[in-house]
Amino acid sequence: MLDINTIEQFDKIATPFYYYDMDLLRKTVDHAAEMAEKYGIKIHYAVKANVERRLLEYISGKGFGADCVSGNEVLHAYDCGFPADKIVYAGVGKSDKEIYNALKTGIEAFNCESLQEIYVINEMAHVHGLKANVSVRINPDIDAHTHKYVTTGLYENKFGISQHEFDKLIDILKKSGHINFIGLHFHIGSQITRVEEVFALECQRVNDIVAYFERNGLKVNNINLGGGLGVDYDDPDENAIPDFETWFRTISENIVRREDQMVHVEPGRSLVAQCATLISRVLFVKSGETKNFLIMDAGMNDLIRPALYGAYHKIENLSASQRTFYPTHQAYDIVGPVCESSDVWGAGRLLPLSVRGDLMAIRSTGAYGQVMASRYNMKDLAPSVFSDDLDSAPAVVDYFEK
Ligand SMILES: Cc1ncc(COP(=O)(O)O)c(C=O)c1O
């Protein structure tokens, strides 16, 4: 929950902006690191969730690796302090340029997602006299029980290599002289809340697959289980730090591992979602035929999750929380300014009576928020504002002043 002093400071800042609570980020990352150490698991932060340099520098400084899904993410992660030998690179469609740059950077591993990709990497490494570390992403056909757009481990999804190609895959890996096979990679989905059930199932399936590869002569030194730990969008104050312990305990109770096998995970959302809040202002209050609309200055261009996945974000009226009058509540459709009917933050949300100029907080926006922002409708991009550096935030301008 934001304190009164911070809300007063927000009044001086031009909206919309992404506010980063750096203290919460540090607590979350530190807690994850402590739990990973306890259960002997290595963390690679999934950079795609948020690429803000200050966040990446803190996370890399903690000794975590990085999980990237594009060539530019690889270069950015490296630039933000992740050593090359701690960067893994997944993604179904790596271009020649991206493969070349990652090869030259000397990354920890390519997480390959098709047989053809392995051929291409082997060939390019051969031409340049290099050897590429390769881990193979497997599609384990497991239902993560999450939104269909963030389910990635079913045969109907485009990710990973599925069972019918295992024998061919093993053959190719053995014959590819410029590839160093280091392990297997999995990632079944995001925002997983049935943690014990889903990750136990994933581990059991992974155990069978690892055993199959080893029986067929390939040593699996690294088992990467991907990310997916969900966060509490309904109550971000009560559960500000996700339950890393349950996730890691479930893994260590269910995975079969030898002493020399390393287990990796790739959390994105769980490390960064709760530390950011999108701060916006009410531009206009409008009464429609059947509804009351609160029209905000932040829209789907700033955060597309509600329009894209129907995602829920808790919304609070910060200004009303400071008032002692206006005790009544009202149902509002909270909407953005973009010319699309899907630009809706929340329908029928009960809020204290709200007025033009009120500051609004859209909570839990640190993951898959700012990274997906666009300049649709030629809107400006919302900047980052950090809790420990509020003074450098862009100042609000009063256009009524002559
Ligand atoms: C390969 C891979 N690893 C890790 C993640 C991070 O997932 P999450 O943010 O749910 O932890 C993703 C996200 O989709 C991913 O594609």
The ligand as a Gaussian input file, in Angstrom:
#p B3LYP/6-31G(d) Opt

LIG

0 1
 C       10.945000     -19.848000     -21.891000
 C       10.329000     -19.033000     -20.793000
 N       10.860000     -19.104000     -19.567000
 C       10.362000     -18.372000     -18.550000
 C        9.270000     -17.546000     -18.734000
 C        8.777000     -16.743000     -17.555000
 O        7.516000     -17.094000     -17.139000
 P        6.874000     -16.376000     -15.866000
 O        6.931000     -14.927000     -16.099000
 O        5.506000     -16.900000     -15.822000
 O        7.678000     -16.806000     -14.671000
 C        8.665000     -17.476000     -19.984000
 C        7.457000     -16.660000     -20.167000
 O        6.582000     -16.892000     -20.897000
 C        9.223000     -18.229000     -21.053000
 O        8.694000     -18.164000     -22.279000

